[in-house]
Amino acid sequence: MQKGPELLDKPLQYLKGVGEARAALFRKLGIHTVGDVISHYPRNYEDRSMLKKIIQLQDGDQCSFEGIIASRVIVSRPRKGLSISKVSIRDDTGLVNAVWFNKPYLKDQLKPGEKYIFFGKVTRRGTFEVLNPVYEKVDETGPVNTCRIIPIYPSTGKLTQNVIRTVIRNALGYAGNCIEDIMPAWVRERYDLAGALYSINNIHFPESDDAFLKARERLVFEELLVLQLALMSVRNAHENAVPGITFGAREEVRSFVEGLPFRLTNAQLRVLEEIERDMESSRVMNRLVQGDVGSGKTIVATAALVKAVKSGYQGAFMVPTEILAAQHYSSLRELLEPLGVNVALLTGSVGAKESRRILEGLASGEIDIAVGTHALIEERVVFDNLGLVITDEQHRFGVRQRAALGRKGTSPDMLVMTATPIPRTLALILYGDLDISIIDELPPGRKKVLTYAVDSSMRERVYNFIRKQVKEGRQVYIVCPLVEESETVDAVSASELAFRLATKTFSDLRVGLIHGRMKPAEKDEVMKSFISGETDILVSTTVIEVGVNVPNATLMVIENAERFGLSQLHQLRGRVGRGSHQSYCILFNDSRSEIASERMKVMTETHDGFVISEKDLELRGPGDFFGTRQHGIPDLKIANLYRDMDILKKAQEAAEIIISNDRLLETPENRLLGQVVRDRYSRVMKTITMN
């Protein structure tokens, strides 16, 4: 919606019925102006369109009826804190009583002889009654809250639905004619989209089901088109700001790949080819590599580092935890030092002397690759000639850190990796500034993790199985949703469970505990003990969700599995099954909810992370599915990323055509659209283009 016209920018108090107190309630919803309230879309609808005569009312009906107040309102107070207001209503066919609880003020509002429309649920208790009905006076303006399909809005505490509906109706009357259609005419025609004013009116007060569907399709398309144009503009800014590095060393990469003790999968080879093409082009690479747990993203990233170093540049590999940094450092050294590549590890816990040596080596160019945590983006870290930046587990960082690391070189290529599979269409929204590669094939011979969903009646058998695994020399994770016991949440806490297991159930075994409230040094100590095999059972929260590689761990037990999302359960399961031994995942679920049962069914039946992520999106709804707030992307007001995939594809197609013909959105037909793109997404566009 266009915010430029003057009336739409007026403070909400310009509207009838909005004083300072009410405006303050609207501000809690992020609504400040007339334009804001017009674009405050309903979250649901209630059909109040059926209008009956009183004689037609039946027990259980939920409907509207018109009538005249036939008596004074009688207020009784049967006990403290409860008042009952009762009045008789008649039409030319009969009489019905209306009853409200704790609304004594109705005595002064509803006057005998006045005509109202009521909506509510009818019950028969000897005579017919309608309980707590919505009511509005019959006048020339027509009904807002009855006799039609009624919108239900996101609200806050004291802001009633009636008030929101009335304010929106007033806003449309005050400024509706100022709404300009930002959509180019050819887009509306090609995709058969309704006009802007028609869509706004019918999303709030639909004339019919068809009118609502047409209105919603138009507004969803517009929202997704604006988002895609913003992200494509970011990508264009990347590509056109300054030329990128043109890397060579294709033969050295071939030699590295052929010298590996295993063959890359076809999916790995395809993605590596896409990365090499980007690196050899004159534009800056901005590529996301998605791959399920164990699909082999790291070796592909390593080949890209070989290409950078053998072309005369340095590489930076940033990961979210010190443990993960140490693991990557160890594997990179093993693979690359024989090729004469100098790799260093830089984290917060590296000593002052070693840290100084690494900083000097990076500044002089003596060190080729720095592996590290957030320490890499500190001001003191200076690279001689940074050419390739890799961030692993992207959702743990966010755009600002990615940009900060990129600024340590002159237009370095950027490679972003994630082991959290997300539907490709959703990835295009969250990472629209990146090209996307998917490693959708696991290396041959990798055993599936056998997964079972059980309830607490199986606990003793599960504990016997844990003991059996440890006796065979294996190790076990037990994951809990809480760090400590909670009075408000009925779930197992890691601290309490670890104490019980260590002192009672498994007092003869070595039990460790790790959670997010521990200091980094403490967490590292616990993880090192587990990695080295000094701990048999590690009780944890989800801090072990990402990246930890312990091939000897073969059993993952998840307490209160119903409290985790599907994608999170899949990531936790991915911590086992990393060695040659058969691995298992056991999900404790005592919930009887349908969603919990559906999640357990999905987990036991499939191991495909992309299938799981699609199902997760379906079950959870879009929400903040994958760190959108880290990207500075505002919440979508009307689009539903699961339900509106088809509209998204059309919006992406339209965005690509618009950008290819008018990169800066400056032509007369795109001017309004471009203004909205810049207004709505200026923060995220500025953030991403900083590097």
Salt bridges, closest charged atoms under 4 A:
GLU6 OE2 - LYS10 NZ 3.70
GLU20 OE2 - ARG27 NH2 2.56
ASP36 OD1 - LYS3 NZ 3.12
GLU46 OE1 - ARG48 NE 2.70
ASP61 OD2 - LYS52 NZ 2.70
GLU66 OE2 - LYS115 NZ 3.54
ASP92 OD1 - LYS53 NZ 3.33
GLU114 OE2 - LYS137 NZ 3.22
GLU129 OE2 - LYS86 NZ 3.67
GLU129 OE1 - ARG125 NH1 3.83
ASP181 OD2 - ARG188 NH1 3.47
ASP181 OD1 - ARG218 NH2 2.86
ASP192 OD2 - LYS214 NZ 3.36
GLU222 OE1 - ARG218 NH2 2.67
GLU239 OE2 - ARG283 NH1 3.18
GLU273 OE1 - ARG250 NH1 3.09
GLU273 OE2 - ARG277 NH1 3.67
GLU274 OE1 - ARG287 NH1 3.81
GLU276 OE2 - ARG254 NH1 3.04
GLU276 OE1 - LYS307 NZ 2.67
ASP278 OD1 - ARG283 NH2 3.44
ASP278 OD2 - ARG287 NE 2.70
GLU280 OE2 - ARG250 NE 2.73
GLU280 OE2 - LYS307 NZ 2.75
ASP292 OD1 - HIS570 NE2 2.73
GLU337 OE2 - ARG333 NE 3.05
GLU354 OE2 - ARG357 NH2 2.89
GLU378 OE1 - ARG380 NE 2.61
ASP392 OD2 - HIS328 NE2 3.01
GLU393 OE1 - HIS395 ND1 3.80
ASP433 OD2 - ARG402 NH2 2.39
ASP435 OD1 - ARG235 NH1 3.25
ASP435 OD2 - ARG283 NH2 3.01
ASP440 OD1 - ARG270 NH2 3.57
GLU472 OE2 - LYS468 NZ 3.11
GLU484 OE1 - ARG517 NH1 3.02
GLU496 OE2 - ARG500 NH1 2.75
ASP508 OD2 - ARG467 NH1 2.85
ASP536 OD1 - ARG510 NH2 2.93
GLU545 OE1 - ARG396 NH2 3.42
GLU559 OE2 - ARG459 NH1 2.84
GLU598 OE2 - LYS615 NZ 3.52
GLU605 OE1 - LYS601 NZ 3.75
ASP616 OD2 - ARG620 NH2 3.05
GLU618 OE1 - LYS615 NZ 3.46
ASP624 OD2 - ARG629 NH1 2.92
ASP635 OD2 - ARG629 NH2 3.04
ASP644 OD2 - ARG216 NH2 2.92
GLU653 OE1 - ARG190 NH2 3.65
